[in-house]
Amino acid sequence: MDHAYWGPEFGADYIERLLSERSNHIAEAGCIFEKIDDEQELCRRTAEAVASGKVIGWFQGRMEWGPRALGNRSIIGDPRRADMKDILNKKIKRRESFRPFAPSILSEAVGEWFEEEDDVPFMMQVFQIREEKRALVPAVTHVDGSGRLQTVKRSANARYHALISAFRDVTGVPLVLNTSFNENEPVVCRPEEALDCFLRTNMDVLALGDWIIQRSEPMRSARSKAQEEFF
């Protein structure tokens, strides 16, 4: 088994119908949505949002089977930002500060960024990040210089590989911060759960299949404002 994408999948028609049915709710939350049929454009725009410091909900294809979010039910952030852990915990996660976030890296770049070079498709191993690279990706570097990595091959997850490649093209860094798509609850499975999680948190963008849902600045939902003031 070279990938873990064995869970449920929801087609384009299903997602489009959901967004149509929830369009008023989405608008009331100060959000807009649009469909992007070109995968390269979808990944480029998402990568640019990540590079600008935004927090992205990434919901694609079949759900992962097992204990890790591996790029189909993931929240994506910029690994270069030292404050990204705090941003994620403030906007969504609210978890202990000592718990590290993980890097998803293009498989072809592992040897350049880690002291060991091997396939880790299920995010179940910890490698040492090369010392000269650690300051470049502080958000995914643990206090001991390690990272619990996921290696991403095009053959296993073409769209996630394309997203990380687009981020590399924008920033020169071939990896992104990856954490599970949830807020103190089980990882989202269905599009409805992803949309609900996006709307009730301060997540900035949701890439839901071929659709991008994003907040219209400076509007935020009432609950999001309350959360921000509380935390």
Backbone hydrogen bonds in HBPLUS format (Angstrom, degrees):
<---DONOR---> <-ACCEPTOR-->    atom                        ^
c    i                          cat <-CA-CA->   ^        H-A-AA   ^      H-
h    n   atom  resd res      DA  || num        DHA   H-A  angle D-A-AA Bond
n    s   type  num  typ     dist DA aas  dist angle  dist       angle   num
A0006-TRP N   A0004-ALA O   3.05 MM   2  5.76 130.9  2.30 105.3  91.4     1
A0065-TRP N   A0004-ALA O   2.65 MM  61  5.27 145.6  1.76 150.2 162.4     2
A0007-GLY N   A0063-MET O   2.83 MM  56  4.37 147.3  1.93 160.5 150.8     3
A0063-MET N   A0008-PRO O   2.98 MM  55  5.58 150.5  2.07 141.2 148.4     4
A0015-ILE N   A0011-GLY O   3.19 MM   4  6.57 161.7  2.23 153.7 157.6     5
A0016-GLU N   A0012-ALA O   2.93 MM   4  6.10 163.7  1.96 151.7 156.8     6
A0017-ARG N   A0013-ASP O   2.95 MM   4  6.05 156.7  2.01 145.1 151.1     7
A0018-LEU N   A0014-TYR O   3.02 MM   4  6.27 155.9  2.08 146.5 153.2     8
A0019-LEU N   A0015-ILE O   3.00 MM   4  6.27 165.7  2.02 155.9 158.4     9
A0020-SER N   A0016-GLU O   3.01 MM   4  6.18 152.8  2.08 144.4 152.1    10
A0021-GLU N   A0017-ARG O   2.93 MM   4  6.13 160.6  1.97 150.5 155.5    11
A0022-ARG N   A0018-LEU O   2.91 MM   4  6.09 145.0  2.03 147.9 158.2    12
A0023-SER N   A0020-SER O   3.41 MM   3  5.10 167.2  2.43 100.1 102.4    13
A0026-ILE N   A0022-ARG O   2.89 MM   4  6.13 159.0  1.94 159.7 166.5    14
A0027-ALA N   A0023-SER O   2.94 MM   4  6.11 160.2  1.98 147.2 152.3    15
A0028-GLU N   A0024-ASN O   2.88 MM   4  6.08 157.0  1.93 149.3 155.8    16
A0029-ALA N   A0025-HIS O   3.14 MM   4  6.35 135.4  2.35 138.1 148.8    17
A0029-ALA N   A0026-ILE O   3.19 MM   3  5.22 131.9  2.43  94.9 107.6    18
A0031-CYS N   A0026-ILE O   3.12 MM   5  5.49 153.1  2.20 146.4 148.7    19
A0030-GLY N   A0027-ALA O   2.90 MM   3  5.12 158.1  1.95 110.7 115.5    20
A0216-SER N   A0030-GLY O   2.69 MM 186  5.58 176.2  1.70 163.8 162.7    21
A0032-ILE N   A0214-GLN O   2.88 MM 182  5.63 157.8  1.93 161.6 167.1    22
A0214-GLN N   A0032-ILE O   2.91 MM 182  5.63 160.6  1.95 162.4 168.7    23
A0034-GLU N   A0212-ILE O   3.02 MM 178  5.57 148.5  2.12 144.7 154.2    24
A0212-ILE N   A0034-GLU O   2.92 MM 178  5.57 163.8  1.94 164.4 168.4    25
A0036-ILE N   A0210-ASP O   2.79 MM 174  5.49 171.8  1.79 166.6 169.0    26
A0042-LEU N   A0038-ASP O   2.96 MM   4  6.26 158.4  2.01 153.7 160.5    27
A0043-CYS N   A0039-GLU O   2.91 MM   4  6.15 164.3  1.94 156.0 159.2    28
A0044-ARG N   A0040-GLN O   2.85 MM   4  5.97 154.4  1.91 143.8 151.9    29
A0045-ARG N   A0041-GLU O   2.93 MM   4  6.03 171.6  1.94 153.7 155.5    30
A0046-THR N   A0042-LEU O   3.04 MM   4  6.15 154.3  2.11 141.9 149.6    31
A0047-ALA N   A0043-CYS O   2.83 MM   4  5.92 161.6  1.86 147.7 153.1    32
A0048-GLU N   A0044-ARG O   2.96 MM   4  6.17 156.5  2.01 149.7 155.8    33
A0049-ALA N   A0045-ARG O   3.06 MM   4  6.26 147.5  2.17 138.2 146.8    34
A0050-VAL N   A0046-THR O   2.94 MM   4  6.27 156.5  1.99 151.9 158.4    35
A0051-ALA N   A0047-ALA O   2.90 MM   4  6.13 163.4  1.93 150.4 155.0    36
A0052-SER N   A0048-GLU O   3.04 MM   4  6.20 130.2  2.30 135.2 147.2    37
A0052-SER N   A0049-ALA O   3.21 MM   3  5.13 133.8  2.44  92.9 105.4    38
A0054-LYS N   A0049-ALA O   3.07 MM   5  5.52 154.9  2.13 160.0 152.6    39
A0053-GLY N   A0050-VAL O   2.96 MM   3  5.35 161.8  1.99 115.4 119.4    40
A0204-ASP N   A0055-VAL O   3.06 MM 149  5.34 137.7  2.24 135.5 148.2    41
A0205-VAL N   A0055-VAL O   3.24 MM 150  6.52 158.8  2.28 156.3 157.7    42
A0056-ILE N   A0076-ILE O   3.06 MM  20  5.08 177.9  2.06 153.9 154.6    43
A0076-ILE N   A0056-ILE O   2.78 MM  20  5.08 158.6  1.82 149.9 156.1    44
A0057-GLY N   A0205-VAL O   2.78 MM 148  6.17 164.9  1.80 154.6 159.0    45
A0207-ALA N   A0057-GLY O   2.74 MM 150  5.99 169.1  1.75 175.0 171.1    46
A0058-TRP N   A0074-SER O   2.73 MM  16  5.21 168.6  1.75 174.0 170.9    47
A0074-SER N   A0058-TRP O   3.08 MM  16  5.21 151.7  2.16 153.5 151.7    48
A0059-PHE N   A0207-ALA O   2.94 MM 148  6.05 173.7  1.94 166.8 168.3    49
A0209-GLY N   A0059-PHE O   2.93 MM 150  6.16 161.9  1.96 176.9 176.0    50
A0060-GLN N   A0072-ASN O   2.87 MM  12  4.68 158.2  1.92 130.6 136.9    51
A0181-PHE N   A0073-ARG O   3.07 MM 108  5.35 148.4  2.18 136.9 128.7    52
A0075-ILE N   A0179-THR O   2.64 MM 104  5.20 163.2  1.67 159.7 162.1    53
A0179-THR N   A0075-ILE O   2.98 MM 104  5.20 155.5  2.04 148.4 155.6    54
A0077-GLY N   A0177-LEU O   3.07 MM 100  4.89 153.5  2.14 127.5 132.9    55
A0177-LEU N   A0077-GLY O   3.03 MM 100  4.89 161.1  2.07 148.6 145.3    56
A0081-ARG N   A0078-ASP O   3.47 MM   3  6.00 167.6  2.49 114.1 117.2    57
A0139-ALA N   A0079-PRO O   3.07 MM  60  4.73 154.2  2.14 148.5 145.4    58
A0084-MET N   A0081-ARG O   3.14 MM   3  5.28 167.3  2.16 111.2 113.2    59
A0087-ILE N   A0083-ASP O   2.94 MM   4  6.22 155.6  2.00 151.9 159.8    60
A0088-LEU N   A0084-MET O   2.89 MM   4  6.06 166.0  1.91 153.0 155.6    61
A0089-ASN N   A0085-LYS O   2.93 MM   4  6.15 162.3  1.96 150.6 156.0    62
A0090-LYS N   A0086-ASP O   2.86 MM   4  5.94 148.0  1.96 144.2 153.0    63
A0091-LYS N   A0087-ILE O   2.85 MM   4  5.96 163.4  1.88 152.8 157.5    64
A0092-ILE N   A0088-LEU O   2.81 MM   4  5.58 161.4  1.84 146.4 152.4    65
A0093-LYS N   A0088-LEU O   2.86 MM   5  5.88 145.4  1.98 137.0 142.0    66
A0094-ARG N   A0089-ASN O   3.05 MM   5  4.26 133.9  2.27  99.3 112.5    67
A0202-ASN N   A0091-LYS O   3.30 MM 111  4.72 172.8  2.30 133.5 133.8    68
A0099-ARG N   A0096-GLU O   3.23 MM   3  5.80 161.5  2.27 114.5 119.9    69
A0178-ASN N   A0102-ALA O   2.81 MM  76  5.50 166.2  1.83 164.8 167.0    70
A0150-GLN N   A0103-PRO O   2.92 MM  47  6.34 141.7  2.06 155.2 162.2    71
A0104-SER N   A0176-VAL O   2.90 MM  72  5.44 163.6  1.92 160.1 165.6    72
A0176-VAL N   A0104-SER O   2.98 MM  72  5.44 150.6  2.07 146.6 153.6    73
A0105-ILE N   A0150-GLN O   2.85 MM  45  6.19 161.6  1.88 167.0 173.2    74
A0152-VAL N   A0105-ILE O   2.88 MM  47  5.93 151.5  1.96 157.1 159.2    75
A0106-LEU N   A0174-PRO O   3.12 MM  68  5.97 163.2  2.15 171.6 176.4    76
A0109-ALA N   A0106-LEU O   2.91 MM   3  5.46 163.9  1.94 120.4 125.8    77
A0107-SER N   A0152-VAL O   3.04 MM  45  5.17 163.9  2.07 134.2 130.2    78
A0112-GLU N   A0109-ALA O   3.17 MM   3  5.47 134.1  2.39 105.5 117.6    79
A0113-TRP N   A0110-VAL O   3.02 MM   3  5.39 136.2  2.22 108.1 119.8    80
A0114-PHE N   A0110-VAL O   2.78 MM   4  5.69 150.8  1.87 169.3 176.7    81
A0130-ARG N   A0113-TRP O   2.92 MM  17  5.62 167.9  1.94 132.0 136.1    82
A0115-GLU N   A0128-GLN O   2.84 MM  13  5.62 165.6  1.86 167.3 171.0    83
A0123-MET N   A0120-VAL O   3.48 MM   3  5.74 172.9  2.48 114.6 114.6    84
A0151-THR N   A0120-VAL O   2.98 MM  31  5.13 160.1  2.02 112.8 119.3    85
A0127-PHE N   A0147-GLY O   3.13 MM  20  5.69 157.0  2.18 158.3 152.1    86
A0147-GLY N   A0127-PHE O   2.87 MM  20  5.69 149.4  1.96 162.8 173.0    87
A0129-ILE N   A0145-GLY O   2.92 MM  16  5.89 158.0  1.97 153.6 159.9    88
A0133-LYS N   A0130-ARG O   2.85 MM   3  5.34 154.5  1.91 116.9 125.5    89
A0136-LEU N   A0133-LYS O   2.95 MM   3  5.37 142.1  2.10 109.9 121.5    90
A0137-VAL N   A0134-ARG O   3.20 MM   3  5.53 144.2  2.33 105.6 114.6    91
A0140-VAL N   A0137-VAL O   3.27 MM   3  5.97 159.6  2.31 119.1 124.0    92
A0141-THR N   A0138-PRO O   3.42 MM   3  5.04 163.2  2.45  96.0 100.9    93
A0142-HIS N   A0146-SER O   2.86 MM   4  5.26 175.4  1.86 162.1 161.1    94
A0145-GLY N   A0142-HIS O   2.90 MM   3  5.25 161.3  1.94 120.5 122.1    95
A0156-ALA N   A0153-LYS O   3.15 MM   3  5.34 139.4  2.32 101.5 112.3    96
A0157-ASN N   A0153-LYS O   3.08 MM   4  6.31 163.9  2.11 159.7 163.5    97
A0161-HIS N   A0157-ASN O   2.96 MM   4  6.09 160.7  1.99 155.9 162.2    98
A0162-ALA N   A0158-ALA O   2.91 MM   4  6.07 147.7  2.01 138.9 148.0    99
A0163-LEU N   A0159-ARG O   2.94 MM   4  6.24 147.4  2.05 144.3 152.7   100
A0164-ILE N   A0160-TYR O   3.03 MM   4  6.34 166.7  2.05 154.6 156.5   101
A0165-SER N   A0161-HIS O   2.90 MM   4  6.04 154.0  1.96 145.7 153.9   102
A0166-ALA N   A0162-ALA O   2.91 MM   4  6.05 149.5  2.00 140.8 148.8   103
A0167-PHE N   A0163-LEU O   2.95 MM   4  6.30 150.2  2.04 146.1 154.6   104
A0168-ARG N   A0164-ILE O   2.88 MM   4  6.17 153.1  1.95 146.3 153.9   105
A0169-ASP N   A0165-SER O   2.92 MM   4  6.21 151.0  2.01 144.1 152.1   106
A0170-VAL N   A0166-ALA O   3.09 MM   4  6.35 141.8  2.24 140.5 150.0   107
A0171-THR N   A0167-PHE O   2.86 MM   4  6.01 156.9  1.92 152.9 159.3   108
A0172-GLY N   A0168-ARG O   2.63 MM   4  4.55 149.4  1.71 129.6 137.8   109
A0182-ASN N   A0180-SER O   3.05 MM   2  5.86 117.7  2.46 110.2  93.9   110
A0188-VAL N   A0181-PHE O   2.96 MM   7  6.01 171.9  1.97 172.3 170.6   111
A0193-GLU N   A0190-ARG O   3.05 MM   3  5.36 122.1  2.40 105.2 118.7   112
A0194-ALA N   A0190-ARG O   3.15 MM   4  6.54 155.9  2.21 152.2 159.4   113
A0195-LEU N   A0191-PRO O   2.92 MM   4  6.14 164.6  1.94 155.7 159.1   114
A0196-ASP N   A0192-GLU O   2.94 MM   4  6.12 161.3  1.98 147.1 152.6   115
A0197-CYS N   A0193-GLU O   2.97 MM   4  6.08 161.3  2.00 146.1 151.1   116
A0198-PHE N   A0194-ALA O   2.97 MM   4  6.17 159.8  2.02 148.0 153.8   117
A0199-LEU N   A0195-LEU O   2.95 MM   4  6.14 164.4  1.97 153.5 157.2   118
A0200-ARG N   A0196-ASP O   3.08 MM   4  6.21 151.2  2.16 149.1 155.7   119
A0215-ARG N   A0204-ASP O   3.42 MM  11  6.11 152.8  2.50 165.2 167.5   120
A0206-LEU N   A0213-ILE O   2.76 MM   7  5.02 158.3  1.80 154.7 159.9   121
A0213-ILE N   A0206-LEU O   2.81 MM   7  5.02 163.0  1.84 148.0 153.9   122
A0208-LEU N   A0211-TRP O   2.76 MM   3  5.08 142.3  1.90 149.3 158.3   123
A0211-TRP N   A0208-LEU O   3.05 MM   3  5.08 162.4  2.08 120.0 122.5   124
A0219-MET N   A0216-SER O   2.84 MM   3  5.78 134.0  2.06 141.1 142.9   125
A0225-LYS N   A0221-SER O   3.02 MM   4  6.35 158.2  2.07 154.3 159.6   126
A0226-ALA N   A0222-ALA O   3.05 MM   4  6.29 157.3  2.10 146.0 152.3   127
A0227-GLN N   A0223-ARG O   2.84 MM   4  6.09 159.7  1.88 154.4 159.7   128
A0228-GLU N   A0224-SER O   2.95 MM   4  6.14 163.1  1.98 150.2 154.6   129
A0229-GLU N   A0225-LYS O   2.98 MM   4  6.21 158.0  2.03 148.7 154.4   130
A0230-PHE N   A0226-ALA O   2.90 MM   4  6.08 153.0  1.98 146.6 154.5   131
A0231-PHE N   A0227-GLN O   2.90 MM   4  6.06 167.5  1.91 160.1 161.9   132
